[in-house]
């Protein structure tokens, strides 16, 4: 039995609760801040091992064991990075990844799989995986790769310009253009549009908008979000043929071009 899987199995001899109390034998690798991580893994023991290690490292983890649940989670929730097992019931990890990328979702994804041959790795990377890790693995390597992905994502996030379909937002000049037409935006409208464009292809909830644009300085029952979305639509969507801002009933909004 390989050393990484010895670690898996030994960790569970005393049961899952003991796994959460055990310390992972690894060098201290810490992210700059706590991350919210989605783990999509159908193997109960591997999932509990990874969850325990990530939580011990100061991160919060949401776990799903089905590919369709993973896709739904990514479309309707926010996390900093996802770890997908390639072989899952409902929908395999590769199909989930392809669906995410087709929707414009750029969530950093680490693909974990027992298929470690070169062709499988290439297929996963071509489908949109940001990194690939073969089983069996040491937790220290998984954590290092997750931290590297979020660091890379932060560096990529410091862009000067955002683009969705034919709409461009210049973050330095604080200007917006669509089909070469200048769009005049108030400060809150600009901030609202930036959040929507940074999360293109994802659903952004009303609560997320209140948090990111208004810092919860409004009554949650206020119509401030709906009012500003309406104003934004009148400038960004109404004069043009293709609608970019879409309402997800009872949840929030999603920004994307034609599908």
N, C-alpha and C positions, 0 to 999 in steps of 0.2 A: 504494500500500500504506500502511495507517495506521501511525502511529508505534509503537504497542504491538506490532503484528505484525512490524514491522521489527526490533524488539528480539528477538522470538522467533527469527526466522530468522537474524539476524546472530550470535546467540549460539551457533548450531549449525553455522556454517560450518566450524569446526575440529573438530567432533564433540562428543559428549556429555561426554568427559573434560575438554575445554576449557571446557565450560559450567560444570562444577563449580569450575574454577579462576578463572573470570571473576568480576568484581565487578558487582553490580547497580547501575545508575545510579539511585540513589534517596536520599532523605533518610534519616538514621539514625532508624529506628523500632524500638524494642526493647520487648519485653514485660517485665514485672517479673521474670519468671523464664522459664527454658526451658520450652517447651510440647511436648507430644506431639501431633502432628497427623496425621490420616488424610487422604490425598489420593486421591480416586476419579476418575480421569481416564484415558480410553482413548487419547488422542492422545499418542504417545511424546515428541514434541518439547515440547509444552506441559507435560507432566508433568515432564520433566527440567529445564526452565526454572524451574518453580515449586519443585521439590524443591531445586535448587541455591540459589535465593534464600532459602528458609526455613532451610536448613542454614547458610548464610552468616550468617543473623540469629541463630543460636544455638539453633535448635529441631530436634527430631528428627522425622522424617517416615516414615510407613509408606504405601506406595503399592499400590493395587489398580487394575486396569483393567477390571473387570467389576462390574456392579451387584449381582449375587448375592454376590460376594466381599465387597463393601462392607457389605451387610446382615449377613453372617455375622461379619465383623470387629467391627462395632459391637455385636453381641449377645454376643460372647465375649471381647472385649478392652476395655481402657480407653484412652481418649485424651481430650485436653482440648477439641478442636474438630475438626470434619470439613469438608472442602471437596469438594463433589460437583459433577461435571459433570452436566448434565441429561440429555444423550444418551449412554448407555453401552450396550454389548452385554449380553445376559443379562437385565438389568432396568434400566430407565431410572432416573435419579436421583430423579424425582418419586415413583415407585413405592417406591423404597427409603425415602425420607423418610416417606411415608405409613405404611409398615409399621413403621418405628421408632416413630413417634408413637402408633400404635395399640397398641404393646406397652408404652407408658408411658415409653419412652426419651426423655430431654430433652436429649440431647447437642446442644450448639450447632452448627448447620450453616450454612455459607455455600454457596449454590447459584450455580454459575458456568455460564453458558449463552450460546450464540450467539443465542438467542431473546430479544431485548431489548425487545420491544413491551410495552406496559402490561399487556395481558391475561395474557401469559405470566408477568410479574413478580407480578401479583396471584395467579395460580394457584399459583405456587411458595410465596408467603408464606402463603396460605390452607392449603396442605398441611402447613405447619409449619416452613418455612425461617426462620431467624432473620435472614438478610440475603440479598441478591441482587446479583450482579455480572455485567454483560453483557460478553461478548467482542466485540472485543479489549479488553484491559485493561492497565494499567501495574502492574508488580509492587508498587510502593510503595502503590498503592491496595488491592490484595488483602491485603498485610501489615497495613495500617492497619485494615482491616475485621476480619481475624482477631483482632488484638489487642483491638479494641473488643468483639468477641463474648466473648472469655474474661474481659475485665474486667467485662462485664455479667453473665456467669455467676457470677463470684466475688461480685459484689454481691448477686445473687439468692440465692446459696447461704447468705448470712447471714440465714437465716429463723429465726423463733422456733418454727416448728411444721412437722412433716412428716406427710403423710397418705397412706396406701395403702389403698384401698377403705374399710373402716369402722374402720381402725386409725389412731390419732393419737398422735404422739410430740411432747411438749412439751419443746423443748430448753432452755428457760430454767428451768422448774419441775422438769425431769428426771423427768417422769411419762409413763406410757403408759396410754391408754384404748382399749378396743374395745367398741363398742355401749354406751358410757357405763359400762362396767365398768372399774374401776381394775386395772391389771396391775402387780404388784410385781416389780421387776427388780433384780438385782444390778448392780454397776457394769460388769462385762464384758458382761453380757447387754444392758445398755442401749447400750453402745458397738457391740456386734455388730448390734443391731437398727437403730441409726442408720446404719451403713454399708449395710446391706441396703436400707433405705428411701430413702437418698440415691441409690441406684442401682436404683431400682424399674424393672422391665422389662428390666434388663440381667442378664447372668450375672456373678456375683462369684466369682472363683476362690478356692480354699482358700488359695493363696499371698497373694492380696490381703488376705484376712481376717487372716492371720498378721501381715502387714505393718502394716495399719491399726489392728488391735485390740491385738495383742500386741507390735508392733515387732520381730518375729522373735525374741522372747525365749523361744522354745520350739523344741525339736527339730522340724524339718519333718515327721518321721515320727510325732510325737506325735498323739494322738487328741483334743487339746484343742479343736479346732474342732468336731469331730463331737459331743463331749460337751456343749459349750455350745449348739450348734444344737438338740440333743435337748431340753435344758432350756428353751430359748426356745420351741420348738414346743409343749411341754407347757403353756406359759402363754399363748402368742399364738394357737395354732391349735386345740389339742385341745378346749377348751371350746366351740368355735364351729363352725358348719356349713361355712363356706367356708375352705379352706386358703389361706394366703398365702405360706408359705415352701415353695419347691419345690426338690427335688434335681435337679441336672443331672448325670447319671451320669458319673463319672470326671473331672468338671470343677470343679463347685462348686455354687452355689445361686443361685436367682433369686426375687425377691419381687414378686408381682403379684396382683391380684384376678382375678375371673372374666374369661375371654376369649370 
